[in-house]
Amino acid sequence: MKKLGVVGAGVMGTGVAQCAARAGLDVILVDLNKSILERARAALYDNLRLQSLMGGTKINVNATLQRVSYETDPAALSEVEFVVENIVEEQEAKRNLYRQIDELCPTDCVFAANTSAISITRIASWTRRAAAVIGIHFMNPVPMKQTVEVIRGFHTTKQTLALATAFVERIGKRSIVVNDSPGFVSNRVLMLTINESINLVQEGVAAAPDIDLLFESCFGHRMGPLATADLIGLDTILKSLEVLQESYGDPKYRPAMLLKKMVDAGQLGRKSGQGFFDYETRVSEAGCDGVLNGNI
């Protein structure tokens, strides 16, 4: 693989682009919003400089940045060999995107969905290349997380799986392969934990800092469930729970009322500056504040 397409230049897409460029791949980062692309460009520069200053493997920042191009037209993906999709967790938006890139990309191009909860088999049904669709669930912040969840859809072939795991290995990460189920392994468990933690705050059982401290001190978690929710984004948490509730028809995934209220109020976590915790620095959608903070 020489040329990678990354669709969506938010936190996750920027992180994927950064890892791929560092691994020597040419990356086409696509987003319809020019301002988001500009923030992604600035975030890549800042993150690479920071990693270089922190030591470890030497980074040629300028050479790495030159491997990334920024495009608002999805037609720029017409010659890529592999696409990682990272757009908003809304099924209609994803359906429209996959139908579009299915027409634009080479017939042997693999589509990897970086989704929190949507079934990979369902995503594949929106294309004419179901055998070449797979899930790669990156964790935030992407450059700091060494393991990814790779999801095999109903039609995913062994060849597609091999290409996906080779890509993950090339960018310096380990794959854990699971079968398709909405939410997969990580988010079927994590979203329930976060949602129930929010219910505990809502009911006045405990305050957010105390809930997180119990998980950090008693179970050795590097970050508690509510700080994790703030880093992921409470809007993404809400959308993921709604997808899980729709997919399984199980009331255990019903989003907490407090979560809905906070999203309506614009208290989305780190990216808005306020969630279950206060954050001194406002983090833009294309930023990567999590590089210094750790996460799930």
N, C-alpha and C positions, 0 to 999 in steps of 0.2 A: 504494500500500500504506500502510495506517495502523496495522494491528495485527499483531504478529508473535508467534508462539509459539516458545519455546525449551524443549526438553525435555532435562533433565539439567543440574544446577546445579554441576557440577564446574568444573575450571579452564577447559575449552573453552567450556562453556555460559555461564559467567559472563562470559568475554571477549566472546562473541558478543552477549550481552545488553547489555554495556557499550557496544559499538560501535553497536548499533542504537538504544539510548536516546539516545546522543549525536547521532545523525543525525535525531532527532525522532520516532522510532517509539514507539508504545506497545508494551511488551513484557510478555508473560505468561511468567514463568520457572517451569517445572514440575519438581518432583522429589518422589518419594515420601517422602524422608527430610527431616523438618523441620529437623534440626540442620544438614544440608548447605545447606538454603535460608538458614538464619540466617548460616552462614559466608559464603555467597555475598553476602548483603546487606552484611555487614561488609567483604568484599573489594571490592565495588563502591564503597563509600564511600571506603575507603582509596585505591583506585586512581585514582578521579576527583580526589580532593584532591591526590594526588601529581602527576598530570598537570597540574592547575591551577597548582600551585606551581612546576613545572618550566618554565612559560612556554609560548610558542607560542599556539595558538588559545585564547581565553578560554572557560572552561567554567563554566556555571551549575550547580554541583554539585547543589544542592537540586532544581532543576527537572528535571535529568536523572534523579535518583534517583526522583522522583515518577512518572516514566513506566514504572517497572518494578513489576509486582505479582508476588507469590510465592504459588504454589499447590501443594498436594499432590494435588489431584484433577485428572486429565487432562480431565475434563468442562469445565474452564475454557477449553479450546481450541475450544469449540463455535462461536465466531464469528471465529476468526483467519483471515487470508488466506494465510498462509505459515508453515510450521513448519520449524525447524532442529532436527534430532535429534542429540544428543551423548551418548547413554548409553554404558555399558560395551561394549567390543568383544567381545560374545558373541552369536552368531547366534540362539540361542534367546530371549534377552532382547529382542533387537531384533525378532524375528518376533512375539513376543507384543505388544510395544508398537505395532508398525505395524498389526496387526490391530485393536487397540483404538482407536487414533486414526482409523483409516479409517472406523470407525462413528461417531465423535464429530464429526469436522471437516466443514465444508461440502464439497460435492462438487467445487467448483472450487478448493479449497485445495491449494497445492503443498507437497509433502514434499521437503525437502532433507536428505539424510543426510550428516552430518559423520563419516564413517567412515575408518579408517586403511587398510583392506584389503578389506572385503567388497564383492562385486560389486553395483553399483547395480541391474543387471537382476534379480539375485536378490532384493534388497530390494523392488523394485517388484512382484515376483510374490507378495509377502505382502499386497498391497493389491488393491483393485478400481479403482485409478486409475493404472495403470502409466505412462500418458502424462504424468502430472503428478508423477512422481518423478525426482529428479535428485540428483547428488552435489555437495556443496560442501565441499571438504577444506580447512578452515582450518588454519593453522600456529600453533604455540604460541610465544610468547604472542600471542593474537589481536589485542589492541589495537596491538601493535608491528609486525605483519607486513602489508605493503602488497599482497601478492599471494596469491590463493587459486586452488586447482586446482578447476575445475568439470568434473564428469564426466557425460557424456551417456550414459544407459542405452539399451538396445535400443529401447524404446518411447517414450523422451523426445521430446516434440514441440518444434518450433521455438518455439512460444508459451511453453512451460515454460522453455526455455533462455533466451529473451528476458527473462522475468520474473526468473529467477535472476541473470542478469548485471546486470540493472537494480538488483536488491537489493544485489548486491556493490558496484556503483558508488556507490549511495546511501550506503553506510556507509564510503565513502572508500577502497575497495580495487580492485585490478585483477584481472580474470579471465583465466586461461589455460584454454581449453576443450580437453579430451581425451576420447577415446572410452573406453568401459567396458572394464576389465580388472582383475581383483583386484589391489589395491595401486596401480593407476593408473600414473602415471609416477614420482612422487616416492618412494613407499614401496617400489615394486619395486626401486628402486636403493638407497634409504637403508637399508632393513632388511637387505639383503645386506651393505652396508658396515659397519653396526653389528655384525651377527652375526659377520662375519669378524674385526673388531677384537676382539670378545670372545674368539674362538678364539685370537687371538695372545696375549692375556693368559693364557688358560688353558694354553697351551703353553709359556709362559715366554719367548716371543720378545722381548717388550718390555713395559714397564710402561705402565699407562693414561696417565699424564701425557706420556710420550714419544710414544706413538701419536698423541695429540691434538695435541701440539706439531708433529709432522710435517705434519699436515693444515693446521694454522693457519699455519705458517711457509712451507711449500713450495707450498701450493695456495691460500692466501689465505682459507681458511674462517674465519669469525668464531668458530666453536666446533667443537671436534673431535667425532668420532663418539661417543665414550664420554660426554663431558659432555652431548652432545645426547641420548643414551639416558637419562641421569639426569634430564634435564629433562622428557622425554616420559613417563618412568615405565617401569621395566624390566618391570613386569607387562603394560603395553600393548605393549611391544616383543615379549614372548613370545607374547601372543595374536595379534598381527599376523603373526608368523612362522608360527604354527600355521595360521592362515587361508590364508596363501600356500602352505604345504606341502600342505594339503588341497585347495586349488583347482587347483594345477598338477601335483600328484603328483611334484614334482621334489625330489630330496634336497638340492639346493643351498640350500633354505630350511629345512633341519632346524635347530632352535634349538640353540645351543651348550649343552653340559652345565653350564658355569659360569653361564650365564644362568638356567637352571632352578633351580640350587642357590641363587643369590642371591634369586630370587623366593620360593622356599620358606622362605628365612631371613628374609624380610621386608625385605631390603635393596633397596628399590624406586627409589632415587635421591633427588631433592630432597624429594619429599613424605614420605619416611620419615626423612630426615636422613642417610642413608647409601646410597651406591651404589658406583660406581667412584671417587667422590670423597667426602670428608666435607663436610658442610654444617653450619655453626654454628647456623643457625636452622632449626627444623623447619617445613616448609611444609605447611599443611593442604591437603586435596584441593580445597577451594574457593578456595585462595589464588592469588595471581598474582605470585609472586616473580620470575618471568621478565621482568616489565616492566623491571627494571633490568639484566638480564643478557643479553638477546638470545638468539637460538636459530636453528633451521633456517629 
